[in-house]
Amino acid sequence: MIAIISSTLIPEAFSYFTNQERLEQTIDTINKLSENGFKQIFLFDNSVKEINMDWIKSTTNGEINIFHTRQYGFENKGLNEALLILNNLHRIPENEQIFKISGRYYPNGKFSIADLTEKIMDKEILGYCTNIDASFPFFSTRAYFVKNKKVLESILKLAVEEMIAYGRSCNTIRNVLGLVQSIFYKKTVVGTPFTLSLEQCFGRVVKFKKNYQLTNKMNIEGFVAGSDKLEFISE
């Protein structure tokens, strides 16, 4: 089993934490994954600037593989994350179970690799999702567990396609008006308004694929450091 950490150590957007604090929190993520038995850890980072990778390796435990892919300019952060992972999947082994966690979050005292393996059984993905029967379930992408990279690639590709498809559909008044303008006024519409989050797309894809196992707890925690409020998450 391997672990993938998706991170943006140096973001363009506002963060409650300094770049140094974000780096230290992600190093804590790496060390706690190592302490919990992960022998191979992959850090995929899409910071706007390159990081001192040698310094990270010198301050972490276990085997850490670090790959930097510069951040895409999409406003939808989930799309950036999906592309970050997809563009680096070729770097990981073929037939290994994968625990994916977002940078700065970490396994808590109840986390167990054996528990993940037991819960997933013969399913493709294990994770935490609210309202799975809704039109837009919310599947937490902070942490999830997949059978192998083929499964992860399939889900991420469908999630990206779902964002694009929804942006061009007639699910909202804005999209309907845009379609009407393009037909009757011959107004050229360029680009796609990405209106679905990665969590919503994951929920729809997982629900469609059916081969999933849900859990009430992934046993990870950490701070959400968005622009609205500072919030501690435990799930």
C-alpha positions, 0 to 999 in steps of 0.5 A, a space after each residue: 500500500 502506498 500513500 499519495 499526498 496532494 498539496 499546494 504548499 505555496 498557493 496563489 489564494 489567501 491562506 490563514 497560514 504562512 508558506 512556512 506553516 503550510 510546509 511544516 504541516 505537510 511535513 507532519 502529514 508525511 511523518 505521521 503517514 510513515 509512523 502509521 506504516 506507509 513505506 512509500 509516500 508520494 507528494 504531488 505538489 502544484 505550488 506556484 513556485 518550486 519548493 526546496 525538495 532536498 530540505 523536505 526529504 531531510 526533515 521527514 521519515 521514511 521514503 518520500 517521493 516528491 514531484 512538482 507540477 506548476 499550478 493550473 490557472 483554473 479557478 476551480 481548485 478541485 479541477 487543479 487537484 484532479 489534473 495534478 494527480 492524473 499527470 503524476 499517476 505514471 510515477 506510482 506502482 501499478 498494482 498497489 492499494 492507494 491511500 490519498 490524503 490532502 496536504 496538511 491533514 494527517 492520520 489521527 490516533 484511530 487511523 489504521 491501515 488494517 482497518 482500511 483494508 478490512 473496510 474496503 473488502 472487494 470494492 474499488 473505493 472507500 471514503 466518506 460521503 454525505 447524501 449518497 442518494 442525492 443528485 449531487 452527493 458530497 464525497 470528501 476528497 480530503 482522504 479516500 482509499 482506492 484499489 489501485 491507480 487504474 481505479 483512481 485514474 478512471 474516477 478522476 477522468 470521469 470527475 473532470 468530464 463531469 465538471 465540463 459536461 455540467 458547465 455546458 449543460 442546461 442545469 442552471 438559468 445562467 447556462 440556459 441564457 448562455 445557450 439561448 444567446 449563442 443560438 439566437 444572437 450567434 454569440 460565441 461562447 468560449 470556455 466552460 463555467 466550472 460550477 461543480 466541485 471535485 467533491 460533488 463530481 466524485 460523489 456523482 461518479 462513485 454513485 454511478 460506478 456503484 462499486 464503493 464502500 462508505 465509512 463514517 470515519 476516515 480518521 484524519 484531521 487538520 485545519 481548513 485554511 480557506 478565505 472564509 474561516 479557519 476551521 478544524 476538521 476531524 472526519 
